Amino acid sequence: MRLTVLAALVPALLLPSMAAAPTLNGTVGPGSTIQLTKGRASVHTLKAGHYVVKVADKSDQHNLHLKGPGVSKYTSVPGTGSATWKVTLRKGKYVFLCDAHPTMMMGRFTVT
């Protein structure tokens, strides 16, 4: 009996816990605003690893699209609401943007 319980727990102990992952906050709208923050600070550089991204999409004319090495997550342009994404950020360059207005509504950050 004890061996069975231990065997069931070992894989869970070896997997990275997303519950302990840092949270990033993405916001698009109202108006033509887009941002990605960690706490109250804008994101410019992050360490590689697991993150939870909480998105507040407050505009039916814009979306938030996060993309970079191994990641492409987005909300819909005509929709509004919230989304939560579990992502693994690897070393490299990332961008968050509005697909409808990519040159006007965009930000970048680096993962080291």
C-alpha positions in Angstrom: 0.0 0.0 0.0 2.7 2.5 0.9 4.7 1.7 -2.2 1.6 2.4 -4.4 1.1 5.8 -2.8 4.8 6.7 -3.1 4.8 5.6 -6.7 1.9 7.9 -7.4 3.5 10.8 -5.7 7.0 10.6 -7.3 6.0 11.9 -10.8 4.1 14.8 -9.2 7.2 15.7 -7.1 9.4 15.6 -10.2 7.3 17.9 -12.4 7.7 21.6 -12.1 4.8 23.2 -10.3 2.9 25.8 -12.2 1.2 26.8 -8.9 4.5 28.3 -7.8 5.1 30.0 -11.2 5.5 33.8 -11.2 2.5 35.7 -12.5 2.6 38.2 -15.4 -0.3 40.5 -16.2 -1.3 41.4 -19.7 -3.8 44.1 -20.5 -5.2 45.3 -23.8 -7.6 48.3 -23.8 -9.5 50.2 -23.1 -8.5 52.3 -26.1 -5.2 51.6 -27.9 -3.2 50.5 -24.9 -1.3 47.2 -24.4 1.0 46.2 -21.6 2.7 43.3 -19.9 3.7 43.7 -16.2 5.1 41.7 -13.4 3.8 43.2 -10.2 3.6 46.9 -11.0 6.6 47.0 -13.3 6.6 46.7 -17.0 8.3 43.6 -18.3 11.7 44.2 -20.1 13.7 41.1 -19.0 12.7 37.8 -17.4 14.5 34.7 -16.4 13.7 31.5 -18.4 11.1 29.3 -16.7 7.4 28.7 -16.1 5.0 31.6 -15.8 1.3 32.2 -15.5 0.0 35.0 -17.7 -3.3 36.6 -16.6 -4.8 38.6 -19.5 -7.5 41.2 -19.2 -8.8 42.0 -22.7 -10.9 45.1 -22.4 -11.4 46.0 -26.1 -13.4 44.4 -28.9 -11.1 46.1 -31.4 -7.8 44.8 -30.1 -6.2 41.6 -28.8 -3.1 40.5 -26.9 -0.8 38.1 -28.7 2.3 36.8 -26.8 4.8 35.2 -29.1 8.4 34.0 -28.9 10.4 30.8 -28.8 7.9 28.0 -28.4 5.0 30.4 -27.4 2.1 31.8 -29.4 -0.9 32.6 -27.2 -3.6 35.2 -28.0 -7.0 36.5 -27.3 -9.5 37.3 -30.1 -9.8 40.7 -31.7 -13.6 40.9 -31.6 -13.8 39.4 -28.1 -13.3 40.7 -24.6 -12.8 39.0 -21.3 -10.1 37.3 -19.4 -7.7 34.4 -20.1 -5.1 32.6 -18.1 -2.2 31.0 -19.9 0.5 28.7 -18.5 3.7 29.2 -20.5 7.3 28.2 -20.5 9.5 31.0 -21.5 12.9 30.0 -23.0 15.9 32.2 -23.7 15.2 34.6 -26.5 13.2 37.6 -27.7 9.5 37.8 -27.2 6.9 40.3 -28.3 3.3 41.1 -27.2 1.2 42.9 -29.6 -2.3 43.6 -31.0 -2.7 41.6 -34.3 -5.0 44.3 -35.7 -2.5 47.1 -35.0 1.0 45.5 -34.7 3.0 48.6 -35.4 1.2 50.8 -33.0 0.4 48.5 -30.1 3.4 46.4 -29.3 6.1 45.7 -26.7 9.2 43.5 -26.5 11.1 41.7 -23.8 14.1 39.4 -23.5 14.2 36.1 -21.6 17.7 35.2 -20.3 
